[in-house]
Amino acid sequence: MKGTIALAGIALAMGASPALAQQSTQAEESSTGLSTASSTNLSTAGSSLSAIAGIDYSSGDYGTGVDTNILVVPMGLRYRTGNLRFTATLPWLRINGSSAIVGGGAGGVIIDPDAPRTTRSGLGDLTLGVGYQIPEEQMGFGLDLSARVKLPTASRSRALGTGKVDVTVAAEVSKSFGIVTPFANVGYRMPGDPSGFTLHNAWQASGGASVVLGKSVLIASYDYRESSSDFARDSREIFGAFSTPLTDRLIFTLYGTGGLSKGAADYGIGSLMSVKF
């Protein structure tokens, strides 16, 4: 059922100062619920190519007492042939807040409460993904396997990228009961090794359900992301989305998030538009 779409290929980094507390984000990964909504509407027999663009805004203080506001404009392509899919995503982002807090979407943060407030923007990191979907009819439940590689195309000097390659692998299971499909996702992220600070591998997990309403889809999920740094907290948040086709080739998705921990944004809202060729 679910095909993962990397919506905002964003990594983060600090400047050269080792005094900053640091963490590599997972913001290039969309919420599991959002990925499920997108893939539900985009799934078609045979081969298809889709272009995806959107806007994402999030805000939170991440425990520092000073809000950081993040605007992301994801742009991507998705090619699907049979049960196999390929994705490519390159975002533009704008970060206004502490120079030691960088992130977006469902990703983590970098924290240094004494860092000055700055505004920086530019293209983020390119994320390439591949996935394979085993339909529910074959095994009695749906299984989706995916891998993503984040390439360091963002500017490290402007704190928009770590300058290193990250790899994420994930698996999701789902089972339909009429119009309701519960799903559970587990992933493992392996960040690169930037100079000047240490990042470690981290787990992520999501659980939720989708509800099909005619041609539209409602999604709700709980998302957890382990921090990649000892200086930042794990991210826990709730997610909700509504996705519906506007035409045979045009699909619109509206979504929002609510943070449940200091490692997550207080809130986020966004929308996506996908066009199938």
Backbone hydrogen bonds in HBPLUS format (Angstrom, degrees):
<---DONOR---> <-ACCEPTOR-->    atom                        ^
c    i                          cat <-CA-CA->   ^        H-A-AA   ^      H-
h    n   atom  resd res      DA  || num        DHA   H-A  angle D-A-AA Bond
n    s   type  num  typ     dist DA aas  dist angle  dist       angle   num
A0010-ILE N   A0008-ALA O   2.77 MM   2  5.67 122.0  2.11 117.9 100.8     1
A0125-ASP N   A0009-GLY O   2.92 MM 116  5.33 111.0  2.41 144.3 159.5     2
A0029-GLU N   A0026-GLN O   3.07 MM   3  5.87 165.5  2.10 120.8 125.4     3
A0035-SER N   A0031-SER O   2.94 MM   4  6.25 161.2  1.97 157.4 162.7     4
A0036-THR N   A0032-THR O   2.88 MM   4  6.10 155.5  1.94 149.3 156.3     5
A0037-ALA N   A0033-GLY O   2.93 MM   4  6.19 158.2  1.98 148.1 153.8     6
A0038-SER N   A0034-LEU O   2.99 MM   4  6.19 165.7  2.01 151.9 155.3     7
A0039-SER N   A0035-SER O   2.93 MM   4  6.08 167.0  1.95 151.6 155.3     8
A0040-THR N   A0036-THR O   2.92 MM   4  5.96 150.5  2.01 147.3 155.0     9
A0041-ASN N   A0037-ALA O   3.34 MM   4  6.57 162.2  2.37 148.6 151.2    10
A0042-LEU N   A0038-SER O   2.98 MM   4  6.08 143.6  2.12 143.9 155.2    11
A0043-SER N   A0039-SER O   2.95 MM   4  5.64 128.5  2.22 141.3 148.0    12
A0082-GLY N   A0046-GLY O   3.11 MM  36  5.27 163.3  2.14 124.3 128.9    13
A0048-SER N   A0080-ARG O   2.75 MM  32  5.27 145.0  1.87 148.4 157.5    14
A0080-ARG N   A0048-SER O   2.84 MM  32  5.27 166.9  1.86 159.7 164.2    15
A0277-PHE N   A0049-LEU O   2.74 MM 228  5.49 177.2  1.74 177.4 178.0    16
A0050-SER N   A0078-ARG O   2.80 MM  28  5.13 158.6  1.85 150.2 157.5    17
A0078-ARG N   A0050-SER O   2.84 MM  28  5.13 150.8  1.92 153.5 157.4    18
A0051-ALA N   A0275-VAL O   2.89 MM 224  5.28 154.9  1.95 149.7 154.8    19
A0275-VAL N   A0051-ALA O   2.86 MM 224  5.28 158.5  1.91 152.8 160.1    20
A0052-ILE N   A0076-GLY O   2.83 MM  24  5.02 168.0  1.85 142.3 143.7    21
A0076-GLY N   A0052-ILE O   2.77 MM  24  5.02 156.7  1.82 154.4 155.8    22
A0053-ALA N   A0273-MET O   3.03 MM 220  5.53 158.7  2.08 151.7 158.3    23
A0273-MET N   A0053-ALA O   2.76 MM 220  5.53 158.5  1.81 170.3 177.9    24
A0054-GLY N   A0074-PRO O   3.19 MM  20  5.58 136.0  2.39 152.3 153.6    25
A0055-ILE N   A0271-SER O   3.01 MM 216  5.65 152.0  2.09 153.6 159.8    26
A0271-SER N   A0055-ILE O   2.99 MM 216  5.65 151.3  2.07 155.1 164.2    27
A0056-ASP N   A0072-VAL O   2.78 MM  16  4.98 145.4  1.90 152.2 158.0    28
A0072-VAL N   A0056-ASP O   2.79 MM  16  4.98 162.3  1.82 151.2 156.4    29
A0057-TYR N   A0269-ILE O   2.90 MM 212  5.53 170.6  1.91 165.2 168.1    30
A0269-ILE N   A0057-TYR O   2.88 MM 212  5.53 155.9  1.94 157.7 165.7    31
A0058-SER N   A0070-ILE O   3.01 MM  12  5.35 154.3  2.07 147.9 155.9    32
A0070-ILE N   A0058-SER O   2.91 MM  12  5.35 168.3  1.93 157.6 160.6    33
A0059-SER N   A0267-TYR O   3.09 MM 208  5.87 156.6  2.15 162.7 166.5    34
A0266-ASP N   A0059-SER O   2.84 MM 207  5.88 126.9  2.13 123.2 138.0    35
A0267-TYR N   A0059-SER O   3.30 MM 208  5.87 154.0  2.37 156.1 163.4    36
A0060-GLY N   A0068-THR O   3.26 MM   8  5.58 149.2  2.36 135.9 144.6    37
A0068-THR N   A0060-GLY O   2.79 MM   8  5.58 154.3  1.85 140.6 144.6    38
A0064-THR N   A0061-ASP O   2.85 MM   3  5.41 170.3  1.86 125.4 128.7    39
A0069-ASN N   A0096-ASN O   2.83 MM  27  5.21 160.8  1.87 157.7 154.7    40
A0096-ASN N   A0069-ASN O   2.89 MM  27  5.21 172.7  1.90 161.9 164.3    41
A0071-LEU N   A0094-ARG O   2.86 MM  23  5.09 169.7  1.87 156.1 159.7    42
A0094-ARG N   A0071-LEU O   2.79 MM  23  5.09 153.5  1.86 151.2 157.5    43
A0073-VAL N   A0092-TRP O   2.73 MM  19  5.09 163.1  1.76 162.5 165.5    44
A0092-TRP N   A0073-VAL O   3.04 MM  19  5.09 156.7  2.09 129.2 135.7    45
A0090-LEU N   A0075-MET O   2.87 MM  15  5.50 167.0  1.88 166.9 169.6    46
A0077-LEU N   A0088-ALA O   2.87 MM  11  5.34 151.5  1.95 150.7 160.2    47
A0088-ALA N   A0077-LEU O   2.99 MM  11  5.34 148.9  2.09 152.8 155.0    48
A0079-TYR N   A0086-PHE O   2.84 MM   7  5.19 162.5  1.87 154.0 159.8    49
A0086-PHE N   A0079-TYR O   2.76 MM   7  5.19 152.4  1.84 151.9 161.2    50
A0081-THR N   A0084-LEU O   2.83 MM   3  5.40 164.9  1.85 160.2 165.5    51
A0084-LEU N   A0081-THR O   3.07 MM   3  5.40 156.7  2.13 133.8 132.6    52
A0133-GLN N   A0083-ASN O   2.89 MM  50  5.03 163.0  1.92 144.5 150.1    53
A0085-ARG N   A0131-GLY O   3.05 MM  46  5.32 154.0  2.12 149.6 150.1    54
A0131-GLY N   A0085-ARG O   3.08 MM  46  5.32 154.7  2.14 143.8 144.6    55
A0087-THR N   A0129-GLY O   2.94 MM  42  4.87 160.7  1.98 132.3 133.9    56
A0129-GLY N   A0087-THR O   2.90 MM  42  4.87 163.8  1.93 136.0 137.3    57
A0089-THR N   A0127-THR O   2.92 MM  38  5.22 151.2  2.01 146.5 155.4    58
A0127-THR N   A0089-THR O   2.94 MM  38  5.22 164.3  1.96 152.1 157.3    59
A0124-GLY N   A0091-PRO O   2.71 MM  33  5.26 164.1  1.73 154.8 154.1    60
A0093-LEU N   A0122-GLY O   2.95 MM  29  5.70 167.7  1.97 155.1 156.2    61
A0122-GLY N   A0093-LEU O   3.02 MM  29  5.70 143.9  2.16 152.9 163.0    62
A0095-ILE N   A0120-ARG O   2.85 MM  25  5.47 167.2  1.86 167.5 171.3    63
A0120-ARG N   A0095-ILE O   3.02 MM  25  5.47 155.4  2.08 147.5 154.7    64
A0097-GLY N   A0118-THR O   2.95 MM  21  5.55 161.2  1.98 163.7 166.2    65
A0118-THR N   A0097-GLY O   2.69 MM  21  5.55 162.5  1.72 159.1 153.9    66
A0101-ILE N   A0098-SER O   3.06 MM   3  5.30 165.5  2.08 115.1 115.3    67
A0099-SER N   A0116-PRO O   2.76 MM  17  5.82 150.3  1.85 159.6 162.7    68
A0107-GLY N   A0104-GLY O   2.96 MM   3  5.53 163.5  1.99 138.3 141.5    69
A0115-ALA N   A0112-ASP O   3.00 MM   3  5.55 170.2  2.01 125.4 128.5    70
A0151-LEU N   A0126-LEU O   2.68 MM  25  5.24 167.7  1.70 175.6 172.3    71
A0128-LEU N   A0149-VAL O   2.92 MM  21  5.33 163.6  1.95 155.0 155.0    72
A0149-VAL N   A0128-LEU O   2.79 MM  21  5.33 161.8  1.83 159.4 165.8    73
A0130-VAL N   A0147-ALA O   2.94 MM  17  5.55 156.5  1.99 160.8 167.3    74
A0147-ALA N   A0130-VAL O   2.92 MM  17  5.55 151.8  2.00 163.1 170.2    75
A0132-TYR N   A0145-LEU O   2.78 MM  13  5.31 157.0  1.83 155.8 163.3    76
A0145-LEU N   A0132-TYR O   2.95 MM  13  5.31 170.5  1.96 155.2 156.4    77
A0134-ILE N   A0143-LEU O   2.73 MM   9  5.12 178.4  1.73 169.2 169.5    78
A0143-LEU N   A0134-ILE O   3.13 MM   9  5.12 166.2  2.15 147.5 151.2    79
A0138-GLN N   A0135-PRO O   3.15 MM   3  5.84 155.1  2.22 116.1 122.1    80
A0140-GLY N   A0136-GLU O   2.81 MM   4  5.12 141.3  1.96 155.7 159.6    81
A0142-GLY N   A0174-SER O   2.72 MM  32  4.89 151.5  1.80 147.0 151.9    82
A0174-SER N   A0142-GLY O   3.01 MM  32  4.89 146.1  2.13 130.4 134.2    83
A0144-ASP N   A0172-GLU O   2.85 MM  28  5.07 154.7  1.92 149.1 154.8    84
A0172-GLU N   A0144-ASP O   2.86 MM  28  5.07 149.8  1.96 144.0 152.7    85
A0146-SER N   A0170-ALA O   3.03 MM  24  5.32 163.0  2.06 151.7 150.3    86
A0170-ALA N   A0146-SER O   3.01 MM  24  5.32 156.9  2.06 145.6 144.7    87
A0148-ARG N   A0168-THR O   2.78 MM  20  5.14 153.5  1.84 152.4 159.2    88
A0168-THR N   A0148-ARG O   2.92 MM  20  5.14 159.3  1.97 148.0 152.4    89
A0150-LYS N   A0166-ASP O   2.83 MM  16  5.01 164.4  1.86 145.1 150.5    90
A0166-ASP N   A0150-LYS O   3.19 MM  16  5.01 153.8  2.26 131.8 139.8    91
A0153-THR N   A0151-LEU O   2.85 MM   2  5.90 126.5  2.14 116.7 100.6    92
A0160-LEU N   A0155-SER O   2.83 MM   5  5.25 156.4  1.89 165.4 165.4    93
A0159-ALA N   A0156-ARG O   2.90 MM   3  4.81 160.5  1.94 109.0 111.4    94
A0167-VAL N   A0190-MET O   3.04 MM  23  5.15 161.6  2.08 130.9 136.5    95
A0190-MET N   A0167-VAL O   2.67 MM  23  5.15 169.8  1.68 168.1 171.4    96
A0169-VAL N   A0188-TYR O   3.06 MM  19  5.50 161.5  2.09 150.3 153.6    97
A0188-TYR N   A0169-VAL O   2.83 MM  19  5.50 156.4  1.88 161.9 168.2    98
A0171-ALA N   A0186-VAL O   2.92 MM  15  5.61 155.2  1.99 156.9 164.4    99
A0186-VAL N   A0171-ALA O   2.98 MM  15  5.61 163.0  2.01 162.7 167.4   100
A0173-VAL N   A0184-ALA O   2.99 MM  11  5.59 157.0  2.04 160.3 165.1   101
A0184-ALA N   A0173-VAL O   3.00 MM  11  5.59 153.5  2.07 158.4 165.0   102
A0175-LYS N   A0182-PRO O   3.26 MM   7  5.95 152.0  2.34 157.1 162.9   103
A0177-PHE N   A0180-VAL O   2.69 MM   3  5.26 164.6  1.72 167.5 173.1   104
A0180-VAL N   A0177-PHE O   3.26 MM   3  5.26 161.3  2.30 121.0 118.6   105
A0212-VAL N   A0179-ILE O   2.92 MM  33  5.12 160.7  1.96 143.6 149.1   106
A0181-THR N   A0210-SER O   2.88 MM  29  5.20 159.9  1.92 152.3 156.8   107
A0210-SER N   A0181-THR O   2.98 MM  29  5.20 154.1  2.04 128.4 134.8   108
A0183-PHE N   A0208-GLY O   2.89 MM  25  5.56 157.4  1.94 143.1 143.1   109
A0208-GLY N   A0183-PHE O   3.06 MM  25  5.56 162.5  2.10 154.2 155.7   110
A0185-ASN N   A0206-SER O   2.85 MM  21  5.04 164.4  1.88 147.2 149.4   111
A0206-SER N   A0185-ASN O   2.94 MM  21  5.04 152.6  2.01 138.9 142.6   112
A0187-GLY N   A0204-GLN O   2.83 MM  17  5.03 164.8  1.85 148.0 147.2   113
A0204-GLN N   A0187-GLY O   2.98 MM  17  5.03 144.9  2.11 140.7 136.3   114
A0189-ARG N   A0202-ALA O   2.81 MM  13  5.28 175.3  1.81 165.4 166.1   115
A0202-ALA N   A0189-ARG O   3.00 MM  13  5.28 157.2  2.06 145.2 152.6   116
A0200-HIS N   A0228-SER O   2.94 MM  28  5.10 158.6  1.98 137.0 144.0   117
A0226-GLU N   A0203-TRP O   2.84 MM  23  5.37 168.8  1.85 164.8 166.8   118
A0205-ALA N   A0224-TYR O   2.90 MM  19  5.22 159.9  1.94 143.2 148.1   119
A0224-TYR N   A0205-ALA O   2.76 MM  19  5.22 165.2  1.78 172.9 172.7   120
A0207-GLY N   A0222-TYR O   3.05 MM  15  5.48 150.0  2.15 146.0 155.4   121
A0222-TYR N   A0207-GLY O   2.84 MM  15  5.48 156.9  1.90 154.1 159.8   122
A0209-ALA N   A0220-ALA O   2.97 MM  11  5.76 153.4  2.04 161.1 169.7   123
A0220-ALA N   A0209-ALA O   3.11 MM  11  5.76 153.3  2.19 159.8 168.0   124
A0211-VAL N   A0218-LEU O   2.80 MM   7  5.06 153.0  1.87 146.3 153.0   125
A0218-LEU N   A0211-VAL O   2.86 MM   7  5.06 163.0  1.89 147.1 152.7   126
A0213-LEU N   A0216-SER O   2.83 MM   3  5.06 160.7  1.87 135.4 141.4   127
A0216-SER N   A0213-LEU O   3.03 MM   3  5.06 156.2  2.08 127.3 124.1   128
A0217-VAL N   A0243-SER O   2.83 MM  26  5.21 153.8  1.90 153.9 160.8   129
A0243-SER N   A0217-VAL O   2.94 MM  26  5.21 164.3  1.96 153.6 158.7   130
A0219-ILE N   A0241-ALA O   2.96 MM  22  5.05 156.3  2.02 147.0 146.6   131
A0241-ALA N   A0219-ILE O   3.03 MM  22  5.05 151.2  2.12 137.3 138.7   132
A0221-SER N   A0239-PHE O   3.01 MM  18  5.20 153.5  2.08 141.5 144.2   133
A0239-PHE N   A0221-SER O   2.90 MM  18  5.20 151.8  1.98 155.6 155.6   134
A0223-ASP N   A0237-GLU O   2.87 MM  14  5.41 170.7  1.88 163.6 166.7   135
A0237-GLU N   A0223-ASP O   3.02 MM  14  5.41 155.3  2.08 151.7 158.3   136
A0225-ARG N   A0235-SER O   2.85 MM  10  5.01 154.0  1.91 147.0 150.6   137
A0235-SER N   A0225-ARG O   2.84 MM  10  5.01 162.5  1.87 155.1 156.2   138
A0260-LEU N   A0236-ARG O   2.74 MM  24  5.22 159.3  1.78 156.1 149.8   139
A0238-ILE N   A0258-GLY O   3.00 MM  20  5.31 159.1  2.04 149.0 153.0   140
A0258-GLY N   A0238-ILE O   3.01 MM  20  5.31 151.4  2.10 143.9 148.5   141
A0240-GLY N   A0256-GLY O   3.04 MM  16  5.56 157.0  2.10 161.9 164.3   142
A0256-GLY N   A0240-GLY O   2.93 MM  16  5.56 153.1  2.00 160.1 165.3   143
A0242-PHE N   A0254-LEU O   2.85 MM  12  5.41 156.5  1.91 159.3 167.2   144
A0254-LEU N   A0242-PHE O   2.93 MM  12  5.41 163.5  1.95 155.6 158.9   145
A0244-THR N   A0252-PHE O   2.88 MM   8  5.53 162.8  1.91 161.7 166.2   146
A0252-PHE N   A0244-THR O   2.92 MM   8  5.53 170.7  1.92 160.4 157.3   147
A0246-LEU N   A0250-LEU O   2.71 MM   4  5.42 155.1  1.77 145.4 154.2   148
A0247-THR N   A0250-LEU O   3.26 MM   3  5.01 162.3  2.29 134.5 135.8   149
A0276-LYS N   A0249-ARG O   2.85 MM  27  4.89 156.5  1.91 139.6 147.6   150
A0251-ILE N   A0274-SER O   2.93 MM  23  5.18 161.1  1.96 150.1 155.6   151
A0274-SER N   A0251-ILE O   2.93 MM  23  5.18 162.1  1.96 148.9 154.8   152
A0253-THR N   A0272-LEU O   2.95 MM  19  5.03 158.4  2.00 147.0 147.9   153
A0272-LEU N   A0253-THR O   2.82 MM  19  5.03 150.3  1.91 143.4 150.5   154
A0255-TYR N   A0270-GLY O   2.97 MM  15  5.45 167.9  1.99 153.2 152.2   155
A0270-GLY N   A0255-TYR O   3.03 MM  15  5.45 157.5  2.08 149.5 146.8   156
A0257-THR N   A0268-GLY O   2.84 MM  11  4.89 155.7  1.90 135.0 136.5   157
A0268-GLY N   A0257-THR O   3.17 MM  11  4.89 146.7  2.28 131.0 126.7   158
A0259-GLY N   A0266-ASP O   3.08 MM   7  4.64 171.4  2.09 114.8 117.5   159
A0264-ALA N   A0261-SER O   3.21 MM   3  5.61 167.5  2.23 113.1 116.2   160
